[in-house]
Amino acid sequence: MYVEIALPIPLQTLFTYALPEPFSWCRPGSLALVPVGRTQRVGVVWRILEQPQWTRGTIRPIHDILTPEPLFDADLLYLLEWISRYYLRPLGSVIAAAMPAHLRFEPHQRAIWIGRNHPIKPELEPLATLLEKQKSLTLTTLKRHLGAKGLKENLHHLEQQGILRLETHYRPRHSPEASPPIPPWAQPNDDPADKITSHPLNPEQGTCVDYLTRGLHDRSFRPFLLEGVTGSGKTEVYFRIVEACLQFGRQVLMLVPEIGLTPQLVQRYRERFNTELSIFHSGMRDRQRFEAWQQLRSGQARVVIGTRSAIFAPFADLGLIVVDEEHDTSYKQEGSVPYHGRDMAVVRAQKAGALLILGSATPSMETLHNARTGRFTHLKLNHRATGAPLPSIRTIHLGQKENQRPNAKNPLISLPLEQALRQTLDQGLQSLLFLNRRGWAPSLLCHRCGHAVMCPNCTVTLTWHEKKKLLICHYCDHRQSPMDICPDCGQLSLFFFGPGTEQLEQETRLRFPDARIARIDRDSVGNKEIDLEQTLSAFHDGQLDILVGTQMTAKGHHFPKLALVGVVLAESALWQPDFRAAERTCQLLTQVAGRAGREATVGQVLIQTFDPAHYALKAVVHHDTTGFAQQELALRHEIGYPPFQRLALLRFSALKQEDGEHYGLMLAQNLPRSDQATLLGPAPSPLFKLRGRYRWQLLIKENPGARLHGYLNQLLKTAETLAPKAIRVDLDVDPHSFL
């Protein structure tokens, strides 16, 4: 018998090994210890063969099987191979991304004393004496006692003399410390008195639940788009189907786009169900992820709530996948394996024969297109579950003087918004001020020569953070103190330009000194200025009057007394060099507007903008996401962009600009041509320098009726073959960022 082994390193190759008789019980998905050159590595058993496909040279046997049960089941192996093929990534890189750190076996060396049969040099005596006394010690312990310098050389010297022997054992990376305490929102609630029974369904919800429940009966892949306005009760529909799936004895995976949304969904789940729940996201410690993995693989946990990485969780019998806020860009993983969590949920559900629900108030154009072409069943919730009306929305034109406060210098809060905030406070209700820019100001400019203070590592302006008194790059985290004199013209003429949440918070406090105000953004949460859960709970319970925040406040939250939402600058997302800019603006503003007036309070939304006539903003004002989608899809079809034709983005970068330019010219001259695709570029990336590297990109656009993957394989091989060591090449299939 033979096995093909996939190593968790950036290689596509499977390695063939002989399978000794004592390990004949092993199955695909198990972890094996195999020889690689003069060392050993841990890999995944991918296939078991009767005869090897590779016959040249000697086939070495595996050394050990490290897991009695497969780490990856057949469905997960299929998913990993699918990702590797579709995204053109080495299989080993995909395995490394999917494997929890806690399950990665690591070598642990131990020195074992044999005896003094030779004279020992004086410099080796401390090592020999310690081992003679203890008989056996790990290298970690020896380093702690004797230091790391020269230790390995000394050990090998004593080993050659036969005074000791070195043994290497592979075992999982276990943390010695106990698991951290479980936060209150994640603790099981076993008190029946505290359980919330299911809410009564309105007719729209009932229809959706009936459709979805019938889909569960089939035990086959059934994809649904659940489109519901904000506050329409999509979560209640989810929970009804979760309940039905559990009654069928199958498991459930619920995906949310960000870690910050996990606690509230977990808490609502705990209030409703007694079933064992696992939480799965990248913010967990290794041991917590290991325990969640074990509970799922054994079938002990019936439900998983997590972010995109939870798509790699093992399941004994997966029956339902829910992707909440399926449109959210956080589902797209950037980096070594740029997969899309929503799309992988489709693949996973298809393989498992599971029901799939993609839920959103503002579905992505890709998902809407799949629904309109019949690939997905389209269900709608057109009204709020409580019967409350959708909020009234209007724009405030920032270019009109009558909207500005007299004698105010660059105010962030216009006169109509200030009046609405004051009225809301007088009524004892709450307001949310939304600005998707953290820091105090995004730029430090010279009003004489126009110079902007840039990051030395990236082609972006440095953002001023008032609390830290630092200029900070939001890409590479470069930090520096501000200067008084313009480095370009030498004049005392620098000033901070543009709005940020810190500045907005201060202006709000100055305008409303008696109001209870808090700010939520990555800085306030990441720097422990506030506790995110406590602040959200305080706002939910009415202990705060005004919340200032970025998109962290826009997604999925339910605030009963929130009456007013003010969008401070609507254009921030529209200004991006991205064909999805209008779609993302419409989605984000619709989501943040949907926080207002969800219960008895009538909601009001004021959107400050310089371009109120933009079709994305007009769609938000009129609650016309359907009309926006029709216009946007017609435009995409006309110019041949997703979801009608696929894209890929080849990026390359260099530490020296001239190296990248030379490679770009060489690439342009040698690229394979094909009627399958249209090539745009290479050209400098909009974000030309990032973390010290100069960047270029080549957009590959699928031609109508073509199949792109065969050509992408050929193009990537050519690009990698031509690339010298100074050049990094990366291919992103279905890109979501064009910076």
C-alpha positions in Angstrom: 0.0 0.0 0.0 1.1 3.6 -0.6 -0.1 7.0 0.4 0.1 10.5 -1.2 0.9 13.1 1.4 0.2 16.9 1.2 2.6 19.0 3.2 1.4 22.3 4.8 4.0 24.3 2.9 3.6 26.4 -0.3 3.7 23.4 -2.7 1.2 21.9 -5.0 3.0 18.6 -5.2 1.7 15.4 -3.5 4.5 13.2 -2.2 4.3 9.4 -2.4 5.3 7.2 0.5 5.1 3.5 1.3 2.5 2.6 3.9 3.9 -0.1 6.3 1.6 -2.8 7.4 1.2 -1.6 11.0 -0.4 1.6 9.6 -2.7 0.0 7.1 -5.7 1.2 9.2 -5.0 4.9 8.4 -7.5 6.8 6.3 -7.3 10.0 4.2 -7.3 13.1 6.3 -5.0 11.6 9.0 -1.7 13.3 10.0 1.4 11.4 9.1 5.1 12.0 10.0 7.2 11.5 6.9 10.9 11.9 6.0 11.7 14.8 3.8 15.4 15.0 2.8 17.4 14.7 6.1 14.5 15.9 8.3 10.9 15.0 9.1 7.7 16.8 8.4 4.0 16.4 9.4 1.7 16.1 6.4 -1.9 15.1 5.6 -2.7 11.7 4.1 -4.5 12.7 0.9 -5.0 9.4 -0.9 -4.3 5.7 -0.3 -3.1 3.8 -3.4 -2.7 0.2 -4.3 0.2 1.1 -6.6 2.3 4.3 -6.7 1.8 6.7 -9.6 5.5 7.7 -9.2 7.9 4.8 -9.9 11.3 6.4 -10.2 13.8 5.9 -7.4 13.2 4.5 -3.9 9.9 5.2 -2.2 10.5 5.8 1.5 8.0 4.6 4.1 6.1 7.0 6.4 7.5 7.1 10.0 4.3 7.4 12.0 0.5 8.1 11.9 0.0 10.9 14.5 -3.8 11.0 14.7 -5.9 7.9 15.3 -8.9 9.6 13.6 -8.7 11.7 10.4 -8.2 15.4 11.1 -10.0 16.3 7.9 -13.0 14.3 6.7 -13.9 13.7 3.1 -16.0 16.8 2.8 -13.1 19.0 4.1 -10.6 17.3 1.9 -12.9 18.1 -1.1 -13.2 21.7 0.0 -9.5 22.2 0.4 -8.7 20.7 -3.0 -11.5 22.8 -4.5 -10.0 26.0 -3.1 -6.6 25.1 -4.3 -7.9 24.5 -7.9 -10.2 27.5 -8.1 -8.0 30.1 -6.5 -4.8 28.6 -8.0 -3.1 28.3 -4.7 -0.7 25.6 -3.6 -2.6 22.8 -1.8 -0.1 23.0 1.0 -0.9 26.7 1.6 -4.6 25.9 1.8 -4.0 23.2 4.3 -1.9 25.5 6.4 -4.7 28.1 6.4 -7.3 25.6 7.4 -5.4 23.7 10.1 -5.9 25.1 13.6 -2.5 26.1 15.1 -3.3 23.8 18.1 -3.4 20.8 15.8 -0.1 21.4 14.1 2.3 18.9 15.3 5.7 20.3 16.3 9.1 18.5 16.9 10.1 18.2 20.6 13.7 17.1 21.1 15.0 15.4 24.2 18.5 14.5 25.4 18.9 11.2 27.1 21.9 10.3 29.2 23.8 7.1 28.4 27.0 7.3 30.4 30.6 8.6 30.7 32.7 6.4 28.4 35.1 9.1 27.2 36.8 12.1 28.8 34.6 15.2 28.6 36.0 18.6 27.7 35.7 21.2 30.4 33.4 23.4 28.4 31.0 20.5 28.1 31.1 19.5 31.7 28.1 21.7 32.9 25.9 20.1 30.2 27.1 16.5 31.0 26.7 17.0 34.8 23.1 18.3 34.5 22.1 15.4 32.2 23.9 12.8 34.4 21.9 14.0 37.3 18.5 14.3 35.6 19.0 11.4 33.1 16.6 13.0 30.5 15.8 16.6 29.7 14.1 18.5 26.8 16.0 21.0 24.8 13.6 23.7 26.2 14.7 22.8 29.7 18.4 22.7 28.8 18.1 26.2 27.2 16.5 27.5 30.3 19.4 26.2 32.5 22.4 26.7 30.2 21.3 29.2 27.6 20.9 28.6 23.9 24.3 29.7 22.7 26.3 26.7 21.5 23.9 24.2 23.1 23.1 22.3 19.9 26.7 21.9 18.9 27.6 20.7 22.4 24.8 18.2 22.3 25.8 16.8 19.0 29.4 16.5 20.2 28.3 14.4 23.2 26.0 12.4 21.0 28.9 11.5 18.6 30.9 10.3 21.7 28.1 8.0 22.7 27.5 9.9 26.0 23.9 10.8 25.2 21.4 10.3 22.5 18.9 12.8 21.0 15.3 11.8 20.3 12.7 13.7 18.4 9.0 13.3 19.1 6.1 15.1 17.4 3.1 16.2 19.3 0.4 18.8 19.0 1.1 22.4 20.0 -0.6 22.4 23.4 -0.6 25.5 25.6 0.4 24.7 29.2 -2.0 27.3 30.6 -5.6 26.5 31.2 -8.3 27.8 28.9 -9.2 31.5 29.7 -12.5 32.1 31.4 -15.5 32.0 29.1 -17.0 35.5 28.7 -20.6 35.9 30.1 -22.2 36.1 26.6 -20.7 32.7 25.7 -21.7 30.8 28.9 -24.5 28.2 28.6 -27.8 29.3 30.0 -29.3 26.2 31.5 -32.1 27.9 33.5 -35.4 27.2 31.8 -36.9 30.3 33.4 -34.5 32.4 31.4 -35.2 30.8 28.1 -37.0 33.0 25.5 -39.6 31.1 23.6 -39.8 31.7 19.8 -41.5 34.9 18.7 -44.7 34.6 16.8 -44.1 34.8 13.0 -45.8 37.3 10.8 -47.2 36.0 7.4 -44.0 36.8 5.5 -41.8 35.1 8.0 -44.2 32.1 8.1 -44.0 31.7 4.3 -40.2 31.8 4.4 -40.0 29.2 7.2 -42.3 26.9 5.4 -40.2 27.0 2.2 -37.0 26.5 4.1 -38.3 23.7 6.3 -39.4 21.8 3.2 -35.9 22.2 1.9 -34.5 20.5 5.0 -36.7 17.5 4.4 -34.9 16.8 1.1 -31.5 16.3 2.8 -30.0 17.7 -0.4 -28.3 20.9 -1.4 -30.9 23.7 -1.5 -29.6 27.3 -1.7 -31.8 30.2 -0.7 -31.4 34.0 -0.7 -33.3 35.5 2.3 -33.6 39.2 1.5 -35.2 41.1 4.3 -35.3 44.8 5.1 -33.5 45.8 8.3 -35.5 44.8 11.3 -37.6 42.3 9.3 -36.8 39.4 11.6 -34.3 37.4 9.6 -32.7 36.1 12.8 -36.0 34.6 14.0 -36.3 32.8 10.6 -32.8 31.5 11.1 -33.6 30.2 14.5 -36.7 28.4 13.4 -34.7 26.6 10.7 -31.9 25.9 13.2 -34.5 24.3 15.5 -35.9 22.2 12.7 -32.4 21.1 11.6 -31.5 20.0 15.1 -34.7 18.0 15.3 -33.5 16.2 12.2 -30.3 15.3 14.2 -28.0 17.3 11.9 -25.5 20.1 12.7 -25.6 23.8 11.9 -23.0 26.4 10.8 -23.9 30.1 11.3 -21.4 32.5 9.8 -21.2 36.2 10.7 -18.8 38.7 8.9 -16.9 40.0 11.9 -15.9 38.9 15.4 -17.7 41.8 16.9 -21.1 40.4 15.7 -20.4 36.9 17.3 -21.3 37.8 20.9 -24.8 39.2 20.2 -25.7 36.2 18.0 -24.3 33.8 20.6 -26.2 35.5 23.4 -29.5 35.4 21.5 -28.8 31.7 20.7 -28.1 30.9 24.4 -31.4 32.6 25.4 -33.2 30.3 23.0 -31.6 26.9 22.9 -30.1 24.4 25.3 -28.1 22.7 22.6 -24.3 22.6 22.9 -22.7 25.5 20.9 -19.2 26.0 19.6 -17.7 29.4 18.8 -15.1 29.6 16.1 -13.2 32.7 15.0 -9.6 33.9 14.6 -9.7 35.9 17.8 -9.8 32.8 20.0 -6.8 31.3 21.7 -5.3 28.2 20.2 -6.6 26.0 23.0 -10.2 27.3 22.6 -10.1 26.6 18.9 -8.7 23.1 19.5 -11.6 22.4 22.0 -14.2 23.7 19.5 -12.6 21.5 16.8 -12.8 18.4 19.0 -16.4 19.0 20.0 -17.5 19.4 16.4 -15.6 16.4 15.0 -17.1 14.2 17.7 -20.6 15.5 17.1 -20.8 16.8 20.7 -21.4 20.4 19.5 -24.5 20.7 17.3 -24.2 24.4 16.3 -21.2 26.5 15.3 -21.3 30.3 15.2 -18.2 31.9 13.7 -16.5 34.1 11.1 -15.3 33.0 7.7 -12.6 30.7 9.1 -15.4 28.5 10.6 -16.0 27.2 7.1 -13.0 24.9 7.8 -14.6 23.4 10.9 -15.2 19.7 10.9 -18.8 18.3 11.1 -20.1 14.8 11.7 -23.4 15.6 9.8 -23.8 19.2 8.5 -27.4 20.0 7.6 -27.6 23.8 7.5 -25.3 26.7 6.7 -26.5 30.3 7.4 -24.4 33.2 6.0 -25.7 36.3 7.7 -25.0 39.6 6.0 -23.8 37.7 3.0 -22.9 40.9 1.1 -20.3 41.9 3.7 -16.7 42.4 2.3 -15.3 40.8 5.5 -16.1 37.4 4.1 -13.3 37.8 1.6 -10.0 36.6 3.0 -6.9 38.5 1.8 -3.4 37.1 2.0 -1.9 33.8 1.1 -5.2 32.1 0.4 -7.7 34.7 -0.8 -10.9 32.7 -0.6 -14.5 34.1 -0.1 -16.3 32.7 2.9 -19.7 33.0 1.3 -18.7 31.2 -1.9 -17.0 28.5 0.1 -20.3 28.1 2.1 -22.0 27.3 -1.2 -19.3 24.6 -2.0 -19.5 23.2 1.5 -23.3 23.0 1.5 -23.3 21.4 -1.9 -20.9 18.7 -0.9 -22.6 18.0 2.4 -26.2 18.0 1.0 -27.1 20.8 3.3 -29.6 23.7 3.2 -27.9 27.1 2.6 -29.4 30.4 3.6 -27.7 33.6 2.4 -29.3 36.4 4.4 -29.1 40.2 3.8 -31.0 43.4 3.7 -28.7 44.5 0.8 -27.7 41.4 -1.1 -24.5 41.4 -3.2 -24.9 41.7 -7.0 -23.4 38.2 -7.3 -26.1 36.6 -5.1 -28.9 38.6 -6.6 -27.8 37.5 -10.1 -27.8 33.9 -8.9 -31.3 34.3 -7.6 -32.6 36.0 -10.7 -31.1 33.2 -13.0 -32.7 30.5 -10.8 -29.6 29.1 -9.2 -30.9 30.3 -5.8 -34.5 30.4 -4.5 -35.3 34.0 -3.6 -37.3 34.7 -0.4 -38.3 38.2 0.7 -39.2 39.9 3.9 -40.5 43.3 2.9 -41.7 44.6 6.2 -40.3 45.0 9.7 -41.2 42.2 12.1 -42.6 44.6 14.7 -44.8 46.5 12.2 -42.7 49.6 12.7 -42.2 51.7 9.5 -38.9 52.1 7.8 -37.1 55.3 8.9 -37.6 58.5 6.9 -34.3 59.4 5.1 -33.2 62.6 3.5 -30.0 64.2 2.4 -28.3 67.4 3.5 -26.4 69.1 0.8 -23.1 70.2 2.4 -22.4 72.6 -0.5 -25.4 74.8 0.4 -24.7 77.6 2.9 -28.1 77.5 4.6 -27.2 74.0 5.9 -24.0 75.3 7.7 -23.9 76.9 11.1 -23.1 80.6 10.9 -19.4 81.5 11.8 -18.5 77.8 12.2 -15.1 76.7 10.8 -15.4 73.5 8.9 -18.2 72.0 11.1 -18.7 68.3 10.8 -22.3 68.6 12.1 -24.5 70.6 9.8 -27.3 72.9 11.1 -30.2 70.5 10.2 -28.3 67.6 11.8 -27.6 69.6 15.0 -31.3 70.6 15.3 -32.3 67.0 14.8 -29.9 65.8 17.5 -31.1 68.4 19.9 -34.7 67.5 19.3 -33.9 63.8 19.8 -32.2 64.5 23.1 -35.2 66.5 24.3 -37.4 63.6 23.6 -35.2 61.3 25.7 -34.3 59.2 22.7 -30.9 58.1 21.2 -28.8 59.1 18.2 -26.0 57.5 16.2 -23.5 59.5 14.3 -21.8 57.5 11.6 -18.4 58.4 10.0 -16.3 55.6 8.5 -13.0 57.3 9.2 -11.1 56.8 12.4 -8.6 59.2 13.9 -8.9 63.0 14.2 -8.0 64.0 10.6 -6.9 61.9 7.6 -4.3 64.4 6.3 -1.8 67.0 7.4 -1.5 69.5 4.6 0.3 72.8 3.8 -2.0 75.5 2.7 0.8 77.4 1.0 2.3 74.7 -1.3 -0.2 71.9 -1.0 2.3 69.4 0.4 0.7 66.4 2.2 2.7 64.5 4.9 2.9 61.0 3.6 3.9 57.7 5.1 7.5 56.8 4.2 6.5 53.2 3.5 3.1 53.7 1.8 1.7 56.2 -0.7 -1.0 57.4 1.7 -1.2 60.4 4.0 -0.6 60.0 7.7 -3.7 60.2 9.9 -3.6 62.5 12.9 -4.7 60.8 16.2 -5.3 63.5 18.8 -5.4 61.2 21.8 -2.0 59.7 21.0 -0.6 62.9 19.6 0.8 61.0 16.7 0.6 60.7 12.9 -0.2 57.1 12.1 -0.3 55.1 8.9 -3.4 52.9 8.8 -1.7 50.4 6.5 1.8 49.7 8.0 1.3 51.4 11.4 4.3 53.8 10.9 4.1 56.4 13.6 5.7 59.8 14.0 5.3 63.1 15.8 3.8 66.0 13.9 5.9 68.8 12.6 5.2 72.5 12.7 7.2 73.5 9.5 6.3 72.2 6.1 9.1 70.0 4.9 8.6 71.1 1.3 8.4 74.9 1.5 9.7 75.5 5.0 6.7 77.6 6.1 4.6 77.5 9.3 1.5 76.6 7.2 0.5 73.1 8.1 -3.1 72.2 9.1 -5.1 69.1 9.7 -7.6 68.4 6.9 -10.7 66.2 6.8 -13.0 64.5 9.3 -12.4 61.6 11.6 -14.3 60.0 14.5 -12.1 61.5 17.2 -12.8 65.0 15.8 -16.5 64.2 15.5 -16.7 63.0 19.1 -15.1 66.2 20.3 -17.4 68.4 18.3 -20.4 66.4 19.5 -19.3 66.9 23.1 -18.8 70.6 22.6 -22.3 71.0 21.0 -24.0 68.8 23.6 -22.1 69.1 26.8 -24.8 67.4 28.9 -25.3 64.4 26.7 -23.8 61.0 27.5 -21.6 60.2 24.5 -19.3 57.3 23.5 -17.2 56.5 20.5 -16.8 53.0 18.9 -14.0 52.4 16.4 -11.0 50.2 16.0 -8.9 52.6 18.0 -11.2 52.9 21.0 -11.8 49.2 21.1 -8.3 48.1 20.2 -6.6 50.4 22.7 -9.0 49.3 25.5 -10.3 52.8 25.9 -13.8 51.2 26.0 -15.1 47.7 26.3 -17.0 47.0 23.1 -19.7 44.7 24.6 -20.2 47.0 27.6 -20.6 50.1 25.4 -23.0 48.4 23.0 -25.0 47.0 26.0 -25.1 50.5 27.6 -26.4 52.0 24.4 -28.9 49.2 24.0 -30.1 49.8 27.6 -30.5 53.5 27.2 -27.5 54.5 29.3 -26.0 56.6 26.5 -27.5 59.4 24.4 -25.2 59.6 21.4 -23.0 56.9 19.9 -20.2 58.0 17.5 -18.8 55.3 15.4 -17.5 53.7 12.2 -19.0 50.7 10.4 -18.5 48.7 13.6 -21.8 50.3 14.7 -23.6 49.7 11.4 -24.0 45.9 11.2 -26.6 43.8 12.9 -27.1 45.7 16.1 -30.6 46.3 17.6 -31.1 49.5 19.6 -34.7 49.9 20.8 -34.5 53.6 21.6 -32.4 54.7 18.6 -34.4 57.4 16.8 -31.9 59.3 14.8 -29.0 58.3 12.5 -26.7 61.0 11.1 -24.3 60.0 8.3 -21.6 62.7 8.5 -20.0 62.1 5.1 -21.6 59.8 2.6 -19.0 60.0 -0.1 -16.1 58.3 1.7 -16.8 54.9 0.1 -17.8 56.4 -3.3 -14.4 57.9 -3.8 -12.7 54.5 -4.0 -11.2 53.3 -7.4 -13.5 50.3 -7.4 -16.4 49.3 -9.7 -18.2 48.1 -6.5 -18.0 51.5 -4.8 -21.6 52.4 -5.5 -22.8 49.0 -4.4 -20.9 49.1 -1.1 -22.0 52.7 -0.4 -25.7 51.7 -0.9 -25.2 48.6 1.3 -23.4 50.4 4.1 -25.8 53.4 4.3 -28.8 51.1 4.1 -27.4 49.0 6.9 -26.6 52.0 9.2 -29.9 53.7 8.4 -31.7 50.4 9.4 -30.5 50.9 13.0 -33.1 53.7 13.4 -36.7 53.2 14.5 -36.7 49.5 14.9 -39.3 49.4 17.6 -42.0 51.9 18.7 -39.7 54.9 18.0 -40.1 56.5 14.6 -36.8 56.5 12.9 -35.1 59.4 11.1 -31.9 59.3 9.0 -30.0 62.4 7.8 -27.3 61.9 5.2 -24.7 64.7 4.8 -23.3 64.7 1.3 -21.8 66.8 -1.5 -23.6 64.7 -4.2 -27.2 64.0 -3.2 -28.1 63.2 -6.9 -25.9 60.1 -7.0 -28.0 57.1 -7.8 -26.7 55.1 -4.9 -27.7 57.8 -2.4 -31.1 58.3 -4.1 -31.7 54.5 -3.7 -31.0 54.7 0.0 -33.2 57.7 0.5 -36.2 56.0 -1.2 -35.5 52.5 0.3 -35.2 51.3 -3.3 -32.5 48.7 -3.2 -34.4 46.7 -5.9 -34.2 49.7 -8.3 -30.5 50.2 -7.4 -29.8 46.6 -8.2 -31.5 46.8 -11.6 -29.5 49.9 -12.5 -26.2 48.5 -11.2 -26.6 45.1 -12.9 -27.5 46.7 -16.2 -24.3 48.8 -16.0 -22.2 45.8 -15.0 -23.6 43.8 -17.9 -22.9 46.6 -20.4 -19.2 46.9 -19.3 -18.7 43.2 -18.8 -18.0 43.1 -15.1 -19.1 40.7 -12.3 -21.4 39.0 -11.9 -21.6 38.6 -15.7 -17.9 38.1 -16.5 -15.3 37.1 -14.0 -12.1 39.0 -13.1 -8.7 38.1 -11.8 -6.0 40.4 -10.6 -2.3 39.7 -11.0 -0.2 41.8 -8.6 3.5 42.1 -8.5 5.8 44.1 -6.2 9.4 45.0 -5.6 11.5 46.9 -3.0 13.1 49.0 -5.8 10.8 50.8 -8.3 13.1 50.2 -11.2 13.1 46.4 -10.6 9.2 46.4 -10.8 9.2 48.6 -13.9 11.7 46.3 -15.7 9.7 43.2 -14.8 6.4 44.8 -15.9 7.9 45.6 -19.3 9.2 42.0 -19.6 5.9 40.6 -18.5 3.9 42.7 -21.0 6.1 41.4 -23.8 5.9 37.8 -22.9 2.3 37.3 -21.6 0.4 34.6 -23.4 -2.4 35.9 -25.5 -5.8 34.2 -25.6 -9.4 34.8 -26.8 -10.5 33.7 -23.4 -9.5 37.0 -21.7 -8.9 40.7 -22.1 -5.8 42.1 -20.3 -5.7 45.6 -18.8 -2.2 46.6 -17.7 0.2 46.1 -16.2 -0.1 49.5 -14.5 0.8 51.0 -11.1 -1.6 50.0 -8.4 -3.8 52.9 -7.0 -1.9 52.3 -3.7 1.4 52.3 -5.4 3.7 51.8 -2.4 2.6 49.6 0.5 4.8 48.5 3.5 7.9 49.5 1.6 7.2 47.7 -1.7 6.2 49.3 -5.0 3.2 47.6 -6.6 1.7 47.0 -10.0 -1.3 45.1 -11.2 -2.7 43.4 -14.3 -6.5 43.0 -14.6 -7.6 39.9 -16.4 -11.2 40.1 -17.6 -13.0 37.0 -18.8 -14.5 37.4 -22.3 -18.1 36.5 -22.9 -18.7 32.8 -23.1 -15.1 32.0 -22.2 -13.7 29.8 -19.4 -11.0 31.7 -17.7 -9.2 29.1 -15.5 -7.1 27.4 -18.1 -5.7 30.7 -19.3 -5.1 31.9 -15.7 -3.0 28.8 -15.0 -0.9 29.5 -18.1 -0.5 33.2 -17.2 0.5 32.5 -13.6 3.2 30.0 -14.7 4.6 32.5 -17.2 4.6 35.4 -14.6 6.3 33.2 -11.9 8.9 31.8 -14.4 9.8 35.3 -15.5 10.0 36.8 -12.0 13.5 37.2 -10.4 14.0 36.9 -6.7 13.4 40.6 -6.2 9.8 40.3 -7.5 6.8 38.9 -5.6 3.9 37.7 -7.8 0.4 37.1 -6.5 -2.9 36.2 -8.3 -6.3 37.0 -6.8 -9.2 35.2 -8.4 -12.5 37.1 -8.0 -10.8 40.2 -6.4 -12.7 42.4 -4.0 -9.9 45.0 -3.5 -8.3 47.0 -6.3 -6.1 49.2 -4.3 
